Amino acid sequence: MTEFAAVILVDRRGWVLLQERDEHPTIAPEKWSFCGGHLEPGEDPLSGAARELEEETEVRLAPGSLELVGVQELRHPETGTDDKIHLYAAGVDLTDADIVCHEGRQIVFVDPAKAPDLDLSDSARIGLARFLGSPQHAALSGSEPVRVET
């Protein structure tokens, strides 16, 4: 089983950061998903989530900013592999202009009411269904945003 880490950033409106993937990935090409990816050998999921977020968006969160949303196991029909995805979230005071897209077509904040209408990856469909409207999503939307390191 391959382990992945992924991140949901939540802005002050409660909108969530999603990545529109391009045609290149083996898993979920041309679908909307979370920022994230494979864990490096020996890497813990929290460190991997922070690393992947920074690599894909140039957003570096202060240590301790990410909180666990959940862990899900998922079989990818494209590859026939079983994966474990560690999903983390943080509330931020950022806009689309603060996000640098290093992977995929675009990485933007999406209105949670419109997110289910997107062509979502399996992991995003499952993860968002559990997260949107949850007390954790509400708390991150209205809480003091975490500090972004420069």
N, C-alpha and C positions, 0 to 999 in steps of 0.2 A: 504494500500500500504506500503510495506516494503522499507526502504531507505538503500542504500548501498553507499559506497565510494570506489573508485578505483584509482590507480596511474599508469601512464606511465612514467618510467624514460627513458631519451634519452641520449645515450653516444655521444662522440665526432664524431663518424662516422655517427650518425643519426640512429643507431640501437636502438630498443626499448626492454625494459625489459618485458618478458612474463613468465608466470608460466604454466608449464605443470601439470594439475591437475591429481590426482590419482583417484581411483575408489570409494573413500569414500564420496565425496560431493553429496548432493541431486540434486543440480543444476549443470549442465554441467560437469558430471564426465568424466574423461579421455580426456578432451579437453584443449586447450591452452586458457589462459585468462590473465587478469590483476591481479596484487596483489591488494587485497582489501577484503571488507566484510561488514557485517551488521553494521550499526551505533548503538551505545549503547543508551539507553534511555536518552534523553536530550542532546546528543552529536551533535555538529555541524558537517557538512560534511567535512570541511577542517581538523578539529582535528581528525576526524575518519579516513580520508585518511592517515594522517601522522602516526597515531597509528597502523593501519593495515599494512602499509609498514614496520614499525619497527618490529612488531610482526612476520611478515613472512620472513623478509630478514636481520634483524638487521641493516638496513640502517636508520639512524636518520638524517633527513635534518634540516638545520638551519631554524628557524621560518621565514615565508614569502617566502620560496623557491618554494612552489607549486603554480601553476597558473591553474585556471579553464579552462578545455577544453570544457566542456559542460555538460548538464544534459539530460539524456534520460530516457524515460519510456519504459518498456519492460515487456511483458508477458512471463513467463517461462512455456513452455508446460509440463515440467516434474512435476511441482507442481501445475500448474493452477493459480499461483499467479502473481499479478502485482507489479512490482518493479520500484523504481526510483533510478537511478544510477548517482552519482555525480563523474565525471571523471576529474582528475587533472594530470598535467605533470610538470616535472622539467628536466633541463639539468644537467648531472652529469659527473664527471671525474672518473668513476668507470669501472671495468671490471668484468667478471664472477667470478673471484677469490675473489672479494670483497663482493659477495652476499652469505649469509648463507641461505640455503633453509630449512625453518621450516614447510613448508606446500606444499603438492604436490610432484611430482617426481623430478622436477627440476625448477629452476628459472634462466633464462639466457637472455642475450641480443641477439636479433634476427634481422637479416638483413631485412629491411622493404620490400625488393623485394621478399623475401621468406615467409614473414608472411602470406600473403593471401593463400598460399598453405598448411598451417597447418590446422588441424581440430580445428577451433576456436569456442569458445562459442559464443552465439548470441550477448552478450554485447561486446565482443572483436571484432567480425566481424563488427558490426555497428560502434563502437568507432574508430577502426583503419581506416576504410574507410573514416571517417571524418577527422582524424588527420594526417595520413601519406600523405606527399606531401603538407600539408597546410603551410601557412606562419609561424604559431606557431611552427610546427615541424622543419622547416628550421631554425628559430631563436634559438630554444633550441639546435639544433645540432651544431651551430656555435658560440653560445654565451659563455661568461665566465660561466663555470660550477658553480653550487651552492655549498656552503660549506656543507660538511658532518660533523656532530658533532661526536666527539668520547667520 
